Amino acid sequence: MIKPLGDRIVIKVIEDTEQTSGGIFIPDSAKEKPQKGEVVAVGQGKLNEKGEREPMDVKVGDVILYAKYAGTDIKMNGTEYKILSVKDALGIIE
């Protein structure tokens, strides 16, 4: 697995399966990019001016919404992941 550095997190992208009321599945090419993912790894946090680590706002297992074009996409073992800065996380879905 990937261990993120600093204030970065690794998320597993959650794909929403879209189907019309008539039963037709919408192809990936017609859908918008997903903006939801499950946090699978968290960095140690950003160093502040005093050299202390700032606590992270998210933890492993949280499902988050993130900025549309944020992060770097990677694929490992057929699963899509995204590495992004914690500042690109918009909110935690509860």
OpenMM code with the backbone's topology and positions (N, CA, C; nanometers):
from openmm import Vec3, app, unit

residues = "MET ILE LYS PRO LEU GLY ASP ARG ILE VAL ILE LYS VAL ILE GLU ASP THR GLU GLN THR SER GLY GLY ILE PHE ILE PRO ASP SER ALA LYS GLU LYS PRO GLN LYS GLY GLU VAL VAL ALA VAL GLY GLN GLY LYS LEU ASN GLU LYS GLY GLU ARG GLU PRO MET ASP VAL LYS VAL GLY ASP VAL ILE LEU TYR ALA LYS TYR ALA GLY THR ASP ILE LYS MET ASN GLY THR GLU TYR LYS ILE LEU SER VAL LYS ASP ALA LEU GLY ILE ILE GLU".split()
positions = [
    Vec3(0.0845, -0.1201, 0.0000),
    Vec3(0.0000, 0.0000, 0.0000),
    Vec3(0.0874, 0.1243, 0.0000),
    Vec3(0.0293, 0.2340, -0.0276),
    Vec3(0.0990, 0.3617, -0.0360),
    Vec3(0.0908, 0.4327, 0.0980),
    Vec3(0.2040, 0.4864, 0.1429),
    Vec3(0.2069, 0.5657, 0.2654),
    Vec3(0.2256, 0.7118, 0.2249),
    Vec3(0.1225, 0.7959, 0.2406),
    Vec3(0.1337, 0.9356, 0.2010),
    Vec3(0.2242, 1.0152, 0.2945),
    Vec3(0.2846, 1.1183, 0.2397),
    Vec3(0.3742, 1.2046, 0.3166),
    Vec3(0.3043, 1.3348, 0.3547),
    Vec3(0.3486, 1.3942, 0.4647),
    Vec3(0.2992, 1.5260, 0.5063),
    Vec3(0.1497, 1.5294, 0.5269),
    Vec3(0.0840, 1.6271, 0.4612),
    Vec3(-0.0597, 1.6458, 0.4788),
    Vec3(-0.1404, 1.5822, 0.3655),
    Vec3(-0.0874, 1.4767, 0.3066),
    Vec3(-0.1571, 1.4095, 0.1973),
    Vec3(-0.2342, 1.2881, 0.2481),
    Vec3(-0.3376, 1.2522, 0.1710),
    Vec3(-0.4177, 1.1341, 0.2021),
    Vec3(-0.4326, 1.0511, 0.0751),
    Vec3(-0.4568, 0.9213, 0.0923),
    Vec3(-0.4866, 0.8319, -0.0191),
    Vec3(-0.6311, 0.7902, -0.0034),
    Vec3(-0.7080, 0.8043, -0.1109),
    Vec3(-0.8477, 0.7637, -0.1066),
    Vec3(-0.8751, 0.6615, -0.2154),
    Vec3(-0.9680, 0.5720, -0.1866),
    Vec3(-1.0181, 0.4770, -0.2853),
    Vec3(-1.1409, 0.5424, -0.3464),
    Vec3(-1.1364, 0.5640, -0.4757),
    Vec3(-1.2448, 0.6332, -0.5448),
    Vec3(-1.3704, 0.5466, -0.5416),
    Vec3(-1.4819, 0.6074, -0.5045),
    Vec3(-1.6111, 0.5380, -0.5018),
    Vec3(-1.6875, 0.5759, -0.6273),
    Vec3(-1.7100, 0.4760, -0.7117),
    Vec3(-1.7856, 0.4968, -0.8356),
    Vec3(-1.9334, 0.4743, -0.8067),
    Vec3(-2.0160, 0.5699, -0.8410),
    Vec3(-2.1603, 0.5527, -0.8281),
    Vec3(-2.2127, 0.4913, -0.9570),
    Vec3(-2.2817, 0.3780, -0.9457),
    Vec3(-2.3413, 0.3156, -1.0630),
    Vec3(-2.4690, 0.3907, -1.0953),
    Vec3(-2.4746, 0.4400, -1.2163),
    Vec3(-2.5927, 0.5170, -1.2543),
    Vec3(-2.6761, 0.4382, -1.3530),
    Vec3(-2.8059, 0.4341, -1.3236),
    Vec3(-2.8999, 0.3632, -1.4083),
    Vec3(-3.0245, 0.4498, -1.4188),
    Vec3(-3.0798, 0.4603, -1.5386),
    Vec3(-3.2010, 0.5387, -1.5573),
    Vec3(-3.3204, 0.4600, -1.5043),
    Vec3(-3.4347, 0.5270, -1.4937),
    Vec3(-3.5546, 0.4590, -1.4457),
    Vec3(-3.5995, 0.3487, -1.5410),
    Vec3(-3.5576, 0.3561, -1.6668),
    Vec3(-3.5909, 0.2528, -1.7649),
    Vec3(-3.4944, 0.1360, -1.7635),
    Vec3(-3.3908, 0.1414, -1.6770),
    Vec3(-3.2979, 0.0306, -1.6650),
    Vec3(-3.1723, 0.0434, -1.7489),
    Vec3(-3.1529, 0.1571, -1.8133),
    Vec3(-3.0347, 0.1769, -1.8976),
    Vec3(-2.9203, 0.2288, -1.8107),
    Vec3(-2.8028, 0.1644, -1.8214),
    Vec3(-2.6851, 0.2097, -1.7490),
    Vec3(-2.6170, 0.3204, -1.8266),
    Vec3(-2.5770, 0.4254, -1.7572),
    Vec3(-2.5088, 0.5383, -1.8192),
    Vec3(-2.3600, 0.5051, -1.8280),
    Vec3(-2.3003, 0.5115, -1.9491),
    Vec3(-2.1583, 0.4768, -1.9636),
    Vec3(-2.0674, 0.5774, -1.8933),
    Vec3(-1.9458, 0.5303, -1.8572),
    Vec3(-1.8495, 0.6159, -1.7883),
    Vec3(-1.8176, 0.7418, -1.8666),
    Vec3(-1.8156, 0.7320, -1.9994),
    Vec3(-1.7804, 0.8484, -2.0815),
    Vec3(-1.8839, 0.9597, -2.0724),
    Vec3(-2.0062, 0.9269, -2.0301),
    Vec3(-2.1125, 1.0272, -2.0207),
    Vec3(-2.1291, 1.0819, -1.8795),
    Vec3(-2.0574, 1.0239, -1.7836),
    Vec3(-2.0712, 1.0677, -1.6450),
    Vec3(-1.9622, 1.1675, -1.6082),
    Vec3(-1.9915, 1.2456, -1.5051),
    Vec3(-1.8897, 1.3352, -1.4506),
    Vec3(-1.7926, 1.2541, -1.3667),
    Vec3(-1.6746, 1.3106, -1.3443),
    Vec3(-1.5760, 1.2436, -1.2605),
    Vec3(-1.6307, 1.2295, -1.1188),
    Vec3(-1.6060, 1.1140, -1.0548),
    Vec3(-1.6531, 1.0990, -0.9164),
    Vec3(-1.5799, 1.1949, -0.8239),
    Vec3(-1.6473, 1.2355, -0.7190),
    Vec3(-1.5886, 1.3269, -0.6224),
    Vec3(-1.6053, 1.2734, -0.4817),
    Vec3(-1.6176, 1.1416, -0.4700),
    Vec3(-1.6387, 1.0789, -0.3412),
    Vec3(-1.5393, 0.9646, -0.3273),
    Vec3(-1.4829, 0.9489, -0.2081),
    Vec3(-1.3883, 0.8407, -0.1869),
    Vec3(-1.3735, 0.8057, -0.0409),
    Vec3(-1.3205, 0.6840, -0.0173),
    Vec3(-1.2952, 0.6371, 0.1186),
    Vec3(-1.1472, 0.6528, 0.1495),
    Vec3(-1.1162, 0.7142, 0.2622),
    Vec3(-0.9779, 0.7359, 0.3024),
    Vec3(-0.9171, 0.6011, 0.3427),
    Vec3(-0.8052, 0.5639, 0.2756),
    Vec3(-0.7398, 0.4370, 0.3065),
    Vec3(-0.6033, 0.4567, 0.3725),
    Vec3(-0.5465, 0.5764, 0.3625),
    Vec3(-0.4186, 0.6064, 0.4277),
    Vec3(-0.4091, 0.7564, 0.4516),
    Vec3(-0.3445, 0.7939, 0.5629),
    Vec3(-0.3315, 0.9343, 0.6018),
    Vec3(-0.1859, 0.9625, 0.6380),
    Vec3(-0.1339, 1.0755, 0.5909),
    Vec3(0.0021, 1.1166, 0.6258),
    Vec3(0.0107, 1.1616, 0.7709),
    Vec3(0.1310, 1.1979, 0.8136),
    Vec3(0.1524, 1.2385, 0.9528),
    Vec3(0.1012, 1.3780, 0.9830),
    Vec3(0.0799, 1.4584, 0.8820),
    Vec3(0.0336, 1.5953, 0.9024),
    Vec3(0.1405, 1.6947, 0.8621),
    Vec3(0.0981, 1.8163, 0.8396),
    Vec3(0.1862, 1.9244, 0.7966),
    Vec3(0.2644, 1.9790, 0.9158),
    Vec3(0.3888, 2.0153, 0.8896),
    Vec3(0.4696, 2.0792, 0.9943),
    Vec3(0.4348, 2.2277, 0.9998),
    Vec3(0.4107, 2.2798, 1.1203),
    Vec3(0.3842, 2.4232, 1.1331),
    Vec3(0.5165, 2.4980, 1.1537),
    Vec3(0.5087, 2.6274, 1.1781),
    Vec3(0.6284, 2.7107, 1.1923),
    Vec3(0.7149, 2.6726, 1.3121),
    Vec3(0.6549, 2.6087, 1.4135),
    Vec3(0.7279, 2.5671, 1.5325),
    Vec3(0.7905, 2.4286, 1.5166),
    Vec3(0.7672, 2.3660, 1.4009),
    Vec3(0.8201, 2.2327, 1.3780),
    Vec3(0.7337, 2.1216, 1.4355),
    Vec3(0.6102, 2.1555, 1.4733),
    Vec3(0.5184, 2.0575, 1.5292),
    Vec3(0.4215, 2.0112, 1.4210),
    Vec3(0.3763, 1.8878, 1.4307),
    Vec3(0.2797, 1.8334, 1.3345),
    Vec3(0.1387, 1.8822, 1.3672),
    Vec3(0.0699, 1.9309, 1.2661),
    Vec3(-0.0699, 1.9699, 1.2826),
    Vec3(-0.1565, 1.8452, 1.2659),
    Vec3(-0.2593, 1.8285, 1.3478),
    Vec3(-0.3435, 1.7085, 1.3365),
    Vec3(-0.4220, 1.7084, 1.2047),
    Vec3(-0.4465, 1.5892, 1.1536),
    Vec3(-0.5222, 1.5746, 1.0293),
    Vec3(-0.6718, 1.5798, 1.0596),
    Vec3(-0.7499, 1.6342, 0.9668),
    Vec3(-0.8941, 1.6459, 0.9845),
    Vec3(-0.9688, 1.5177, 0.9500),
    Vec3(-0.9036, 1.4268, 0.8781),
    Vec3(-0.9678, 1.3017, 0.8368),
    Vec3(-0.8895, 1.1834, 0.8925),
    Vec3(-0.9567, 1.0687, 0.8959),
    Vec3(-0.8904, 0.9456, 0.9430),
    Vec3(-0.9259, 0.8318, 0.8475),
    Vec3(-0.8523, 0.7236, 0.8561),
    Vec3(-0.8781, 0.6062, 0.7730),
    Vec3(-1.0203, 0.5584, 0.7984),
    Vec3(-1.0926, 0.5312, 0.6897),
    Vec3(-1.2310, 0.4852, 0.7000),
    Vec3(-1.3335, 0.5929, 0.6717),
    Vec3(-1.2943, 0.7213, 0.6806),
    Vec3(-1.3871, 0.8305, 0.6496),
    Vec3(-1.4212, 0.8291, 0.5010),
    Vec3(-1.5452, 0.8611, 0.4682),
    Vec3(-1.5866, 0.8807, 0.3290),
    Vec3(-1.5962, 1.0308, 0.3091),
    Vec3(-1.5220, 1.0809, 0.2098),
    Vec3(-1.5124, 1.2261, 0.1908),
    Vec3(-1.5578, 1.2684, 0.0523),
    Vec3(-1.5918, 1.3950, 0.0416),
    Vec3(-1.6094, 1.4617, -0.0871),
    Vec3(-1.4829, 1.5413, -0.1110),
    Vec3(-1.4355, 1.5436, -0.2342),
    Vec3(-1.3134, 1.6176, -0.2644),
    Vec3(-1.3323, 1.7037, -0.3881),
    Vec3(-1.2446, 1.8007, -0.4045),
    Vec3(-1.2518, 1.8946, -0.5166),
    Vec3(-1.2423, 1.8190, -0.6487),
    Vec3(-1.3152, 1.8660, -0.7479),
    Vec3(-1.3325, 1.7968, -0.8753),
    Vec3(-1.2022, 1.7585, -0.9454),
    Vec3(-1.1081, 1.8469, -0.9551),
    Vec3(-0.9852, 1.8197, -1.0303),
    Vec3(-0.8636, 1.8041, -0.9386),
    Vec3(-0.8870, 1.7689, -0.8146),
    Vec3(-0.7790, 1.7591, -0.7158),
    Vec3(-0.7056, 1.6263, -0.7268),
    Vec3(-0.5807, 1.6292, -0.6846),
    Vec3(-0.5056, 1.5068, -0.6650),
    Vec3(-0.4473, 1.4423, -0.7885),
    Vec3(-0.3831, 1.3295, -0.7644),
    Vec3(-0.3188, 1.2506, -0.8684),
    Vec3(-0.3833, 1.1129, -0.8706),
    Vec3(-0.4287, 1.0699, -0.9879),
    Vec3(-0.4917, 0.9396, -1.0024),
    Vec3(-0.3865, 0.8320, -1.0179),
    Vec3(-0.4059, 0.7206, -0.9474),
    Vec3(-0.3194, 0.6040, -0.9643),
    Vec3(-0.4076, 0.4800, -0.9639),
    Vec3(-0.3571, 0.3732, -1.0262),
    Vec3(-0.4302, 0.2479, -1.0302),
    Vec3(-0.3373, 0.1381, -0.9823),
    Vec3(-0.3814, 0.0633, -0.8811),
    Vec3(-0.3026, -0.0476, -0.8268),
    Vec3(-0.3928, -0.1698, -0.8151),
    Vec3(-0.3483, -0.2794, -0.8714),
    Vec3(-0.4237, -0.4056, -0.8653),
    Vec3(-0.5680, -0.3891, -0.9114),
    Vec3(-0.5895, -0.3081, -1.0140),
    Vec3(-0.7227, -0.2892, -1.0708),
    Vec3(-0.8128, -0.1953, -0.9930),
    Vec3(-0.7634, -0.1341, -0.8865),
    Vec3(-0.8430, -0.0417, -0.8057),
    Vec3(-0.7921, 0.0997, -0.8258),
    Vec3(-0.8857, 0.1938, -0.8410),
    Vec3(-0.8482, 0.3341, -0.8603),
    Vec3(-0.8328, 0.4038, -0.7260),
    Vec3(-0.7196, 0.4714, -0.7114),
    Vec3(-0.6921, 0.5510, -0.5927),
    Vec3(-0.6583, 0.6921, -0.6357),
    Vec3(-0.6623, 0.7818, -0.5405),
    Vec3(-0.6264, 0.9212, -0.5649),
    Vec3(-0.5452, 0.9682, -0.4449),
    Vec3(-0.4337, 1.0354, -0.4733),
    Vec3(-0.3530, 1.0966, -0.3676),
    Vec3(-0.3789, 1.2458, -0.3738),
    Vec3(-0.4224, 1.3029, -0.2623),
    Vec3(-0.4501, 1.4458, -0.2610),
    Vec3(-0.4148, 1.5068, -0.1272),
    Vec3(-0.4005, 1.6364, -0.1273),
    Vec3(-0.3740, 1.7104, -0.0053),
    Vec3(-0.5025, 1.7170, 0.0755),
    Vec3(-0.4896, 1.7143, 0.2071),
    Vec3(-0.6083, 1.7188, 0.2929),
    Vec3(-0.6872, 1.8476, 0.2704),
    Vec3(-0.6234, 1.9538, 0.2228),
    Vec3(-0.6972, 2.0793, 0.1967),
    Vec3(-0.7946, 2.0654, 0.0797),
    Vec3(-0.7774, 1.9606, -0.0048),
    Vec3(-0.8696, 1.9365, -0.1154),
    Vec3(-0.9897, 1.8541, -0.0733),
    Vec3(-0.9917, 1.8044, 0.0502),
    Vec3(-1.1084, 1.7353, 0.1040),
    Vec3(-1.2101, 1.8422, 0.1437),
    Vec3(-1.3290, 1.8335, 0.0890),
    Vec3(-1.4306, 1.9360, 0.1119),
    Vec3(-1.5181, 1.9067, 0.2330),
    Vec3(-1.5365, 1.7775, 0.2630),
    Vec3(-1.6202, 1.7415, 0.3763),
    Vec3(-1.6235, 1.5929, 0.3971),
    Vec3(-1.6674, 1.5517, 0.5154),
    Vec3(-1.6803, 1.4107, 0.5507),
    Vec3(-1.8286, 1.3759, 0.5450),
    Vec3(-1.8604, 1.2656, 0.4765),
    Vec3(-1.9979, 1.2189, 0.4674),
    Vec3(-2.0249, 1.1295, 0.5876),
    Vec3(-2.1275, 1.1629, 0.6646),
    Vec3(-2.1613, 1.0839, 0.7834),
    Vec3(-2.2884, 1.0059, 0.7617),
] * unit.nanometer
topology = app.Topology()
chain = topology.addChain("A")
for resn in residues:
    res = topology.addResidue(resn, chain)
    for name in ("N", "CA", "C"):
        topology.addAtom(name, app.Element.getBySymbol(name[0]), res)
